[in-house]
Amino acid sequence: MAANYNKLWKILIDRKMKKTDLIELAGVSTTTLAKLSKDEYVSMEILYRICKSLNCNIGDITEFIFE
């Protein structure tokens, strides 16, 4: 099983936001952003902060790929 954050990047594009805007808005670190960019796992707290700042649900920003 792998995490995929393509939905998150699409939301940022649709809202004309940069990844650095997400850092400021959600209060995540550059290290966390790098993990998201590599489709690595991040904590539920991080996903919660991103969802809260973008006013969306977790299914709107990530999905799990079952092999």
C-alpha positions in Angstrom: 0.0 0.0 0.0 1.3 3.4 -0.9 0.0 7.0 -0.2 -0.5 9.3 -3.1 -1.0 13.1 -2.7 -1.7 14.0 -6.3 -5.2 15.3 -5.2 -3.4 17.8 -2.9 -1.3 19.1 -5.7 -4.4 19.5 -7.9 -6.2 21.5 -5.2 -3.2 23.8 -5.0 -3.1 24.3 -8.8 -6.9 24.9 -8.9 -6.6 27.5 -6.1 -3.5 29.1 -7.8 -1.4 28.3 -4.7 2.3 27.4 -4.5 3.7 24.7 -2.2 5.3 27.5 -0.1 1.7 28.9 0.4 0.8 25.6 1.9 3.7 25.8 4.3 2.6 29.1 5.6 -1.2 28.4 5.6 -1.0 24.9 7.2 2.1 25.5 9.3 4.0 22.5 7.9 7.7 22.3 7.6 9.8 22.0 4.4 10.7 18.5 5.5 7.0 17.5 5.6 6.5 19.1 2.2 9.4 17.0 0.8 7.8 13.9 2.3 4.5 14.8 0.6 6.2 15.4 -2.7 7.8 11.9 -2.5 4.4 10.3 -1.6 5.8 9.3 1.8 3.7 8.8 4.9 3.1 11.9 7.2 1.3 12.0 10.5 -2.4 12.3 10.8 -1.9 15.7 12.6 -0.2 17.1 9.5 -3.0 15.8 7.2 -5.5 17.3 9.6 -3.8 20.8 9.5 -3.7 20.7 5.7 -7.4 19.7 5.5 -8.4 22.4 8.0 -6.4 25.1 6.2 -7.8 24.1 2.8 -11.3 23.5 4.2 -11.5 20.0 2.7 -11.6 16.3 3.8 -8.7 13.8 3.9 -10.1 12.0 0.9 -9.8 15.3 -1.1 -6.0 15.4 -0.6 -4.8 11.8 -0.5 -5.6 8.3 -1.5 -4.1 4.9 -0.9 -2.9 2.7 -3.7 -3.3 -1.0 -3.0 -0.9 -3.2 -5.0 
